[in-house]
Amino acid sequence: MASTQMLKLPEVLTEIGMSRAAFYRMRARGQAPRLVKLPNGHLRVRRSDLDDWLSNLDSPAY
């Protein structure tokens, strides 16, 4: 079984170039990639969820 890469929230924010506040606003609207809460309370994003979210953005830049 392949291991799923879990990204820390600061890594995700750096990759997508977004502030934590903007990310949480998007999350409140249901427009952000899914977060996984670990038993220790830390938040992670699965690499596959982030990649899917990025590929499904509605407004491409031209």
mmJSON file of the N, C-alpha and C atoms, coordinates in Angstrom:
{"data_MODEL":{"atom_site":{
"group_PDB":["ATOM","ATOM","ATOM","ATOM","ATOM","ATOM","ATOM","ATOM","ATOM","ATOM","ATOM","ATOM","ATOM","ATOM","ATOM","ATOM","ATOM","ATOM","ATOM","ATOM","ATOM","ATOM","ATOM","ATOM","ATOM","ATOM","ATOM","ATOM","ATOM","ATOM","ATOM","ATOM","ATOM","ATOM","ATOM","ATOM","ATOM","ATOM","ATOM","ATOM","ATOM","ATOM","ATOM","ATOM","ATOM","ATOM","ATOM","ATOM","ATOM","ATOM","ATOM","ATOM","ATOM","ATOM","ATOM","ATOM","ATOM","ATOM","ATOM","ATOM","ATOM","ATOM","ATOM","ATOM","ATOM","ATOM","ATOM","ATOM","ATOM","ATOM","ATOM","ATOM","ATOM","ATOM","ATOM","ATOM","ATOM","ATOM","ATOM","ATOM","ATOM","ATOM","ATOM","ATOM","ATOM","ATOM","ATOM","ATOM","ATOM","ATOM","ATOM","ATOM","ATOM","ATOM","ATOM","ATOM","ATOM","ATOM","ATOM","ATOM","ATOM","ATOM","ATOM","ATOM","ATOM","ATOM","ATOM","ATOM","ATOM","ATOM","ATOM","ATOM","ATOM","ATOM","ATOM","ATOM","ATOM","ATOM","ATOM","ATOM","ATOM","ATOM","ATOM","ATOM","ATOM","ATOM","ATOM","ATOM","ATOM","ATOM","ATOM","ATOM","ATOM","ATOM","ATOM","ATOM","ATOM","ATOM","ATOM","ATOM","ATOM","ATOM","ATOM","ATOM","ATOM","ATOM","ATOM","ATOM","ATOM","ATOM","ATOM","ATOM","ATOM","ATOM","ATOM","ATOM","ATOM","ATOM","ATOM","ATOM","ATOM","ATOM","ATOM","ATOM","ATOM","ATOM","ATOM","ATOM","ATOM","ATOM","ATOM","ATOM","ATOM","ATOM","ATOM","ATOM","ATOM","ATOM","ATOM","ATOM","ATOM","ATOM","ATOM","ATOM","ATOM","ATOM"],
"id":[1,2,3,4,5,6,7,8,9,10,11,12,13,14,15,16,17,18,19,20,21,22,23,24,25,26,27,28,29,30,31,32,33,34,35,36,37,38,39,40,41,42,43,44,45,46,47,48,49,50,51,52,53,54,55,56,57,58,59,60,61,62,63,64,65,66,67,68,69,70,71,72,73,74,75,76,77,78,79,80,81,82,83,84,85,86,87,88,89,90,91,92,93,94,95,96,97,98,99,100,101,102,103,104,105,106,107,108,109,110,111,112,113,114,115,116,117,118,119,120,121,122,123,124,125,126,127,128,129,130,131,132,133,134,135,136,137,138,139,140,141,142,143,144,145,146,147,148,149,150,151,152,153,154,155,156,157,158,159,160,161,162,163,164,165,166,167,168,169,170,171,172,173,174,175,176,177,178,179,180,181,182,183,184,185,186],
"type_symbol":["N","C","C","N","C","C","N","C","C","N","C","C","N","C","C","N","C","C","N","C","C","N","C","C","N","C","C","N","C","C","N","C","C","N","C","C","N","C","C","N","C","C","N","C","C","N","C","C","N","C","C","N","C","C","N","C","C","N","C","C","N","C","C","N","C","C","N","C","C","N","C","C","N","C","C","N","C","C","N","C","C","N","C","C","N","C","C","N","C","C","N","C","C","N","C","C","N","C","C","N","C","C","N","C","C","N","C","C","N","C","C","N","C","C","N","C","C","N","C","C","N","C","C","N","C","C","N","C","C","N","C","C","N","C","C","N","C","C","N","C","C","N","C","C","N","C","C","N","C","C","N","C","C","N","C","C","N","C","C","N","C","C","N","C","C","N","C","C","N","C","C","N","C","C","N","C","C","N","C","C","N","C","C","N","C","C"],
"label_atom_id":["N","CA","C","N","CA","C","N","CA","C","N","CA","C","N","CA","C","N","CA","C","N","CA","C","N","CA","C","N","CA","C","N","CA","C","N","CA","C","N","CA","C","N","CA","C","N","CA","C","N","CA","C","N","CA","C","N","CA","C","N","CA","C","N","CA","C","N","CA","C","N","CA","C","N","CA","C","N","CA","C","N","CA","C","N","CA","C","N","CA","C","N","CA","C","N","CA","C","N","CA","C","N","CA","C","N","CA","C","N","CA","C","N","CA","C","N","CA","C","N","CA","C","N","CA","C","N","CA","C","N","CA","C","N","CA","C","N","CA","C","N","CA","C","N","CA","C","N","CA","C","N","CA","C","N","CA","C","N","CA","C","N","CA","C","N","CA","C","N","CA","C","N","CA","C","N","CA","C","N","CA","C","N","CA","C","N","CA","C","N","CA","C","N","CA","C","N","CA","C","N","CA","C","N","CA","C","N","CA","C","N","CA","C","N","CA","C"],
"label_alt_id":[null,null,null,null,null,null,null,null,null,null,null,null,null,null,null,null,null,null,null,null,null,null,null,null,null,null,null,null,null,null,null,null,null,null,null,null,null,null,null,null,null,null,null,null,null,null,null,null,null,null,null,null,null,null,null,null,null,null,null,null,null,null,null,null,null,null,null,null,null,null,null,null,null,null,null,null,null,null,null,null,null,null,null,null,null,null,null,null,null,null,null,null,null,null,null,null,null,null,null,null,null,null,null,null,null,null,null,null,null,null,null,null,null,null,null,null,null,null,null,null,null,null,null,null,null,null,null,null,null,null,null,null,null,null,null,null,null,null,null,null,null,null,null,null,null,null,null,null,null,null,null,null,null,null,null,null,null,null,null,null,null,null,null,null,null,null,null,null,null,null,null,null,null,null,null,null,null,null,null,null,null,null,null,null,null,null],
"label_comp_id":["MET","MET","MET","ALA","ALA","ALA","SER","SER","SER","THR","THR","THR","GLN","GLN","GLN","MET","MET","MET","LEU","LEU","LEU","LYS","LYS","LYS","LEU","LEU","LEU","PRO","PRO","PRO","GLU","GLU","GLU","VAL","VAL","VAL","LEU","LEU","LEU","THR","THR","THR","GLU","GLU","GLU","ILE","ILE","ILE","GLY","GLY","GLY","MET","MET","MET","SER","SER","SER","ARG","ARG","ARG","ALA","ALA","ALA","ALA","ALA","ALA","PHE","PHE","PHE","TYR","TYR","TYR","ARG","ARG","ARG","MET","MET","MET","ARG","ARG","ARG","ALA","ALA","ALA","ARG","ARG","ARG","GLY","GLY","GLY","GLN","GLN","GLN","ALA","ALA","ALA","PRO","PRO","PRO","ARG","ARG","ARG","LEU","LEU","LEU","VAL","VAL","VAL","LYS","LYS","LYS","LEU","LEU","LEU","PRO","PRO","PRO","ASN","ASN","ASN","GLY","GLY","GLY","HIS","HIS","HIS","LEU","LEU","LEU","ARG","ARG","ARG","VAL","VAL","VAL","ARG","ARG","ARG","ARG","ARG","ARG","SER","SER","SER","ASP","ASP","ASP","LEU","LEU","LEU","ASP","ASP","ASP","ASP","ASP","ASP","TRP","TRP","TRP","LEU","LEU","LEU","SER","SER","SER","ASN","ASN","ASN","LEU","LEU","LEU","ASP","ASP","ASP","SER","SER","SER","PRO","PRO","PRO","ALA","ALA","ALA","TYR","TYR","TYR"],
"label_asym_id":["A","A","A","A","A","A","A","A","A","A","A","A","A","A","A","A","A","A","A","A","A","A","A","A","A","A","A","A","A","A","A","A","A","A","A","A","A","A","A","A","A","A","A","A","A","A","A","A","A","A","A","A","A","A","A","A","A","A","A","A","A","A","A","A","A","A","A","A","A","A","A","A","A","A","A","A","A","A","A","A","A","A","A","A","A","A","A","A","A","A","A","A","A","A","A","A","A","A","A","A","A","A","A","A","A","A","A","A","A","A","A","A","A","A","A","A","A","A","A","A","A","A","A","A","A","A","A","A","A","A","A","A","A","A","A","A","A","A","A","A","A","A","A","A","A","A","A","A","A","A","A","A","A","A","A","A","A","A","A","A","A","A","A","A","A","A","A","A","A","A","A","A","A","A","A","A","A","A","A","A","A","A","A","A","A","A"],
"label_entity_id":["1","1","1","1","1","1","1","1","1","1","1","1","1","1","1","1","1","1","1","1","1","1","1","1","1","1","1","1","1","1","1","1","1","1","1","1","1","1","1","1","1","1","1","1","1","1","1","1","1","1","1","1","1","1","1","1","1","1","1","1","1","1","1","1","1","1","1","1","1","1","1","1","1","1","1","1","1","1","1","1","1","1","1","1","1","1","1","1","1","1","1","1","1","1","1","1","1","1","1","1","1","1","1","1","1","1","1","1","1","1","1","1","1","1","1","1","1","1","1","1","1","1","1","1","1","1","1","1","1","1","1","1","1","1","1","1","1","1","1","1","1","1","1","1","1","1","1","1","1","1","1","1","1","1","1","1","1","1","1","1","1","1","1","1","1","1","1","1","1","1","1","1","1","1","1","1","1","1","1","1","1","1","1","1","1","1"],
"label_seq_id":[1,1,1,2,2,2,3,3,3,4,4,4,5,5,5,6,6,6,7,7,7,8,8,8,9,9,9,10,10,10,11,11,11,12,12,12,13,13,13,14,14,14,15,15,15,16,16,16,17,17,17,18,18,18,19,19,19,20,20,20,21,21,21,22,22,22,23,23,23,24,24,24,25,25,25,26,26,26,27,27,27,28,28,28,29,29,29,30,30,30,31,31,31,32,32,32,33,33,33,34,34,34,35,35,35,36,36,36,37,37,37,38,38,38,39,39,39,40,40,40,41,41,41,42,42,42,43,43,43,44,44,44,45,45,45,46,46,46,47,47,47,48,48,48,49,49,49,50,50,50,51,51,51,52,52,52,53,53,53,54,54,54,55,55,55,56,56,56,57,57,57,58,58,58,59,59,59,60,60,60,61,61,61,62,62,62],
"pdbx_PDB_ins_code":[null,null,null,null,null,null,null,null,null,null,null,null,null,null,null,null,null,null,null,null,null,null,null,null,null,null,null,null,null,null,null,null,null,null,null,null,null,null,null,null,null,null,null,null,null,null,null,null,null,null,null,null,null,null,null,null,null,null,null,null,null,null,null,null,null,null,null,null,null,null,null,null,null,null,null,null,null,null,null,null,null,null,null,null,null,null,null,null,null,null,null,null,null,null,null,null,null,null,null,null,null,null,null,null,null,null,null,null,null,null,null,null,null,null,null,null,null,null,null,null,null,null,null,null,null,null,null,null,null,null,null,null,null,null,null,null,null,null,null,null,null,null,null,null,null,null,null,null,null,null,null,null,null,null,null,null,null,null,null,null,null,null,null,null,null,null,null,null,null,null,null,null,null,null,null,null,null,null,null,null,null,null,null,null,null,null],
"Cartn_x":[0.842,0.0,0.886,0.636,1.46,1.132,2.161,1.997,1.554,0.575,0.081,0.876,1.393,2.151,1.196,1.513,0.713,1.523,0.959,1.645,1.187,2.122,1.786,1.136,0.273,-0.435,0.513,1.593,2.515,3.115,3.36,3.866,2.831,1.578,0.501,0.372,0.375,0.224,1.353,2.571,3.71,3.537,3.108,2.952,1.881,0.778,-0.302,-0.212,0.746,0.954,-0.205,-0.683,-1.854,-1.574,-2.176,-2.03,-2.921,-2.601,-3.401,-4.842,-4.988,-6.329,-7.157,-6.553,-7.269,-7.651,-6.754,-7.036,-8.234,-8.269,-9.376,-10.688,-10.624,-11.841,-12.377,-11.481,-11.891,-12.443,-11.814,-12.26,-13.661,-13.933,-15.257,-16.331,-15.954,-16.89,-16.927,-16.135,-16.097,-15.323,-14.366,-13.632,-12.153,-11.748,-10.336,-10.167,-8.936,-8.724,-9.022,-9.405,-9.736,-8.547,-8.808,-7.79,-8.045,-6.961,-7.037,-6.472,-7.257,-6.791,-6.218,-4.943,-4.272,-4.646,-4.43,-4.759,-4.063,-2.91,-2.204,-2.718,-3.737,-4.336,-3.742,-2.653,-2.028,-2.859,-2.806,-3.557,-2.629,-3.142,-2.392,-3.325,-2.728,-3.453,-2.801,-3.614,-3.073,-2.612,-1.464,-0.922,-1.952,-2.601,-3.579,-4.769,-5.222,-6.326,-5.92,-4.694,-4.217,-4.102,-3.54,-3.398,-4.765,-5.732,-7.087,-7.719,-7.556,-8.126,-7.528,-6.214,-5.566,-6.027,-6.208,-6.609,-8.075,-8.867,-10.29,-10.66,-9.685,-10.004,-10.79,-11.801,-12.717,-12.173,-11.331,-10.935,-9.466,-9.193,-7.805,-7.338,-6.081,-5.502,-5.013,-5.32,-4.892,-3.916],
"Cartn_y":[-1.18,0.0,1.242,2.158,3.36,4.345,4.984,5.987,7.309,7.956,9.237,10.353,11.258,12.373,13.348,13.718,14.66,15.947,17.067,18.348,19.165,19.851,20.767,22.004,22.65,23.812,24.918,25.241,26.259,25.875,24.589,24.13,24.374,24.094,24.299,25.787,26.616,28.063,28.634,28.153,28.601,28.169,26.944,26.423,27.178,27.514,28.19,29.707,30.211,31.652,32.372,31.836,32.396,32.562,33.584,33.779,32.785,32.576,31.68,32.2,33.519,34.112,33.899,34.114,33.914,32.447,31.545,30.119,29.754,30.258,29.936,30.572,31.73,32.311,31.401,30.909,29.982,28.693,28.235,27.008,27.182,28.354,28.627,28.622,28.985,28.97,27.604,26.651,25.321,25.282,26.206,26.312,25.965,25.389,25.055,23.537,23.064,21.615,21.102,19.849,19.234,19.196,19.47,19.337,18.044,17.431,16.235,16.625,16.395,16.693,15.419,15.464,14.309,14.18,13.015,12.828,13.828,14.346,15.321,16.743,16.913,18.212,18.973,18.489,19.159,18.95,19.937,19.861,19.486,18.671,18.262,18.288,18.381,18.286,17.166,16.249,15.183,15.786,15.353,15.834,15.623,14.474,14.18,15.144,15.501,16.457,17.84,18.263,19.562,19.569,18.516,18.435,18.444,17.703,17.687,19.066,19.731,21.064,22.044,21.998,22.898,22.653,21.4,21.084,21.418,21.595,21.881,23.335,24.214,25.631,26.123,26.925,27.361,28.464,29.34,30.504,30.441,29.871,29.86,31.266,31.524,32.835,32.774,33.779,33.835,34.952],
"Cartn_z":[0.0,0.0,0.0,-0.932,-1.053,0.06,0.556,1.605,0.975,1.588,1.102,1.76,0.941,1.477,2.144,3.383,4.141,4.294,3.841,3.882,5.086,5.703,6.788,6.177,6.943,6.431,5.948,6.666,6.134,4.779,4.549,3.252,2.154,2.465,1.498,1.185,2.225,2.037,1.192,1.404,0.6,-0.847,-1.057,-2.418,-3.207,-2.549,-3.271,-3.16,-2.373,-2.267,-1.612,-0.513,0.152,1.636,2.229,3.667,4.41,5.67,6.506,6.615,6.786,6.927,5.666,4.499,3.238,3.063,3.451,3.349,4.218,5.443,6.341,5.886,5.225,4.651,3.542,2.687,1.632,2.231,3.287,3.945,4.517,5.095,5.658,4.573,3.348,2.216,1.521,1.99,1.388,0.088,-0.092,-1.343,-1.223,-0.129,0.097,0.094,-0.094,-0.022,1.386,1.457,2.746,3.676,4.941,5.98,6.743,7.186,8.018,9.379,10.432,11.781,12.384,12.731,13.316,14.792,15.383,16.801,17.726,17.313,18.15,17.932,17.065,16.819,15.647,15.094,13.96,12.708,11.808,10.554,9.411,8.507,7.324,6.118,4.937,3.678,2.884,2.407,1.563,0.243,-0.238,-1.521,-2.632,-2.629,-3.673,-3.605,-2.409,-2.268,-2.77,-2.461,-2.931,-4.451,-5.023,-6.479,-7.171,-6.618,-7.18,-7.09,-5.953,-5.749,-6.758,-6.931,-7.876,-9.31,-9.674,-11.05,-11.325,-10.281,-10.455,-10.198,-10.111,-9.934,-11.144,-10.894,-11.95,-12.854,-12.331,-13.124,-13.527,-14.716,-15.174,-15.546,-15.323,-15.682,-17.127,-17.875,-19.277,-19.474],
"occupancy":[1.0,1.0,1.0,1.0,1.0,1.0,1.0,1.0,1.0,1.0,1.0,1.0,1.0,1.0,1.0,1.0,1.0,1.0,1.0,1.0,1.0,1.0,1.0,1.0,1.0,1.0,1.0,1.0,1.0,1.0,1.0,1.0,1.0,1.0,1.0,1.0,1.0,1.0,1.0,1.0,1.0,1.0,1.0,1.0,1.0,1.0,1.0,1.0,1.0,1.0,1.0,1.0,1.0,1.0,1.0,1.0,1.0,1.0,1.0,1.0,1.0,1.0,1.0,1.0,1.0,1.0,1.0,1.0,1.0,1.0,1.0,1.0,1.0,1.0,1.0,1.0,1.0,1.0,1.0,1.0,1.0,1.0,1.0,1.0,1.0,1.0,1.0,1.0,1.0,1.0,1.0,1.0,1.0,1.0,1.0,1.0,1.0,1.0,1.0,1.0,1.0,1.0,1.0,1.0,1.0,1.0,1.0,1.0,1.0,1.0,1.0,1.0,1.0,1.0,1.0,1.0,1.0,1.0,1.0,1.0,1.0,1.0,1.0,1.0,1.0,1.0,1.0,1.0,1.0,1.0,1.0,1.0,1.0,1.0,1.0,1.0,1.0,1.0,1.0,1.0,1.0,1.0,1.0,1.0,1.0,1.0,1.0,1.0,1.0,1.0,1.0,1.0,1.0,1.0,1.0,1.0,1.0,1.0,1.0,1.0,1.0,1.0,1.0,1.0,1.0,1.0,1.0,1.0,1.0,1.0,1.0,1.0,1.0,1.0,1.0,1.0,1.0,1.0,1.0,1.0,1.0,1.0,1.0,1.0,1.0,1.0],
"B_iso_or_equiv":[0.0,0.0,0.0,0.0,0.0,0.0,0.0,0.0,0.0,0.0,0.0,0.0,0.0,0.0,0.0,0.0,0.0,0.0,0.0,0.0,0.0,0.0,0.0,0.0,0.0,0.0,0.0,0.0,0.0,0.0,0.0,0.0,0.0,0.0,0.0,0.0,0.0,0.0,0.0,0.0,0.0,0.0,0.0,0.0,0.0,0.0,0.0,0.0,0.0,0.0,0.0,0.0,0.0,0.0,0.0,0.0,0.0,0.0,0.0,0.0,0.0,0.0,0.0,0.0,0.0,0.0,0.0,0.0,0.0,0.0,0.0,0.0,0.0,0.0,0.0,0.0,0.0,0.0,0.0,0.0,0.0,0.0,0.0,0.0,0.0,0.0,0.0,0.0,0.0,0.0,0.0,0.0,0.0,0.0,0.0,0.0,0.0,0.0,0.0,0.0,0.0,0.0,0.0,0.0,0.0,0.0,0.0,0.0,0.0,0.0,0.0,0.0,0.0,0.0,0.0,0.0,0.0,0.0,0.0,0.0,0.0,0.0,0.0,0.0,0.0,0.0,0.0,0.0,0.0,0.0,0.0,0.0,0.0,0.0,0.0,0.0,0.0,0.0,0.0,0.0,0.0,0.0,0.0,0.0,0.0,0.0,0.0,0.0,0.0,0.0,0.0,0.0,0.0,0.0,0.0,0.0,0.0,0.0,0.0,0.0,0.0,0.0,0.0,0.0,0.0,0.0,0.0,0.0,0.0,0.0,0.0,0.0,0.0,0.0,0.0,0.0,0.0,0.0,0.0,0.0,0.0,0.0,0.0,0.0,0.0,0.0],
"pdbx_formal_charge":[null,null,null,null,null,null,null,null,null,null,null,null,null,null,null,null,null,null,null,null,null,null,null,null,null,null,null,null,null,null,null,null,null,null,null,null,null,null,null,null,null,null,null,null,null,null,null,null,null,null,null,null,null,null,null,null,null,null,null,null,null,null,null,null,null,null,null,null,null,null,null,null,null,null,null,null,null,null,null,null,null,null,null,null,null,null,null,null,null,null,null,null,null,null,null,null,null,null,null,null,null,null,null,null,null,null,null,null,null,null,null,null,null,null,null,null,null,null,null,null,null,null,null,null,null,null,null,null,null,null,null,null,null,null,null,null,null,null,null,null,null,null,null,null,null,null,null,null,null,null,null,null,null,null,null,null,null,null,null,null,null,null,null,null,null,null,null,null,null,null,null,null,null,null,null,null,null,null,null,null,null,null,null,null,null,null],
"auth_seq_id":[1,1,1,2,2,2,3,3,3,4,4,4,5,5,5,6,6,6,7,7,7,8,8,8,9,9,9,10,10,10,11,11,11,12,12,12,13,13,13,14,14,14,15,15,15,16,16,16,17,17,17,18,18,18,19,19,19,20,20,20,21,21,21,22,22,22,23,23,23,24,24,24,25,25,25,26,26,26,27,27,27,28,28,28,29,29,29,30,30,30,31,31,31,32,32,32,33,33,33,34,34,34,35,35,35,36,36,36,37,37,37,38,38,38,39,39,39,40,40,40,41,41,41,42,42,42,43,43,43,44,44,44,45,45,45,46,46,46,47,47,47,48,48,48,49,49,49,50,50,50,51,51,51,52,52,52,53,53,53,54,54,54,55,55,55,56,56,56,57,57,57,58,58,58,59,59,59,60,60,60,61,61,61,62,62,62],
"auth_comp_id":["MET","MET","MET","ALA","ALA","ALA","SER","SER","SER","THR","THR","THR","GLN","GLN","GLN","MET","MET","MET","LEU","LEU","LEU","LYS","LYS","LYS","LEU","LEU","LEU","PRO","PRO","PRO","GLU","GLU","GLU","VAL","VAL","VAL","LEU","LEU","LEU","THR","THR","THR","GLU","GLU","GLU","ILE","ILE","ILE","GLY","GLY","GLY","MET","MET","MET","SER","SER","SER","ARG","ARG","ARG","ALA","ALA","ALA","ALA","ALA","ALA","PHE","PHE","PHE","TYR","TYR","TYR","ARG","ARG","ARG","MET","MET","MET","ARG","ARG","ARG","ALA","ALA","ALA","ARG","ARG","ARG","GLY","GLY","GLY","GLN","GLN","GLN","ALA","ALA","ALA","PRO","PRO","PRO","ARG","ARG","ARG","LEU","LEU","LEU","VAL","VAL","VAL","LYS","LYS","LYS","LEU","LEU","LEU","PRO","PRO","PRO","ASN","ASN","ASN","GLY","GLY","GLY","HIS","HIS","HIS","LEU","LEU","LEU","ARG","ARG","ARG","VAL","VAL","VAL","ARG","ARG","ARG","ARG","ARG","ARG","SER","SER","SER","ASP","ASP","ASP","LEU","LEU","LEU","ASP","ASP","ASP","ASP","ASP","ASP","TRP","TRP","TRP","LEU","LEU","LEU","SER","SER","SER","ASN","ASN","ASN","LEU","LEU","LEU","ASP","ASP","ASP","SER","SER","SER","PRO","PRO","PRO","ALA","ALA","ALA","TYR","TYR","TYR"],
"auth_asym_id":["A","A","A","A","A","A","A","A","A","A","A","A","A","A","A","A","A","A","A","A","A","A","A","A","A","A","A","A","A","A","A","A","A","A","A","A","A","A","A","A","A","A","A","A","A","A","A","A","A","A","A","A","A","A","A","A","A","A","A","A","A","A","A","A","A","A","A","A","A","A","A","A","A","A","A","A","A","A","A","A","A","A","A","A","A","A","A","A","A","A","A","A","A","A","A","A","A","A","A","A","A","A","A","A","A","A","A","A","A","A","A","A","A","A","A","A","A","A","A","A","A","A","A","A","A","A","A","A","A","A","A","A","A","A","A","A","A","A","A","A","A","A","A","A","A","A","A","A","A","A","A","A","A","A","A","A","A","A","A","A","A","A","A","A","A","A","A","A","A","A","A","A","A","A","A","A","A","A","A","A","A","A","A","A","A","A"],
"auth_atom_id":["N","CA","C","N","CA","C","N","CA","C","N","CA","C","N","CA","C","N","CA","C","N","CA","C","N","CA","C","N","CA","C","N","CA","C","N","CA","C","N","CA","C","N","CA","C","N","CA","C","N","CA","C","N","CA","C","N","CA","C","N","CA","C","N","CA","C","N","CA","C","N","CA","C","N","CA","C","N","CA","C","N","CA","C","N","CA","C","N","CA","C","N","CA","C","N","CA","C","N","CA","C","N","CA","C","N","CA","C","N","CA","C","N","CA","C","N","CA","C","N","CA","C","N","CA","C","N","CA","C","N","CA","C","N","CA","C","N","CA","C","N","CA","C","N","CA","C","N","CA","C","N","CA","C","N","CA","C","N","CA","C","N","CA","C","N","CA","C","N","CA","C","N","CA","C","N","CA","C","N","CA","C","N","CA","C","N","CA","C","N","CA","C","N","CA","C","N","CA","C","N","CA","C","N","CA","C","N","CA","C","N","CA","C","N","CA","C"],
"pdbx_PDB_model_num":[1,1,1,1,1,1,1,1,1,1,1,1,1,1,1,1,1,1,1,1,1,1,1,1,1,1,1,1,1,1,1,1,1,1,1,1,1,1,1,1,1,1,1,1,1,1,1,1,1,1,1,1,1,1,1,1,1,1,1,1,1,1,1,1,1,1,1,1,1,1,1,1,1,1,1,1,1,1,1,1,1,1,1,1,1,1,1,1,1,1,1,1,1,1,1,1,1,1,1,1,1,1,1,1,1,1,1,1,1,1,1,1,1,1,1,1,1,1,1,1,1,1,1,1,1,1,1,1,1,1,1,1,1,1,1,1,1,1,1,1,1,1,1,1,1,1,1,1,1,1,1,1,1,1,1,1,1,1,1,1,1,1,1,1,1,1,1,1,1,1,1,1,1,1,1,1,1,1,1,1,1,1,1,1,1,1]
}}}
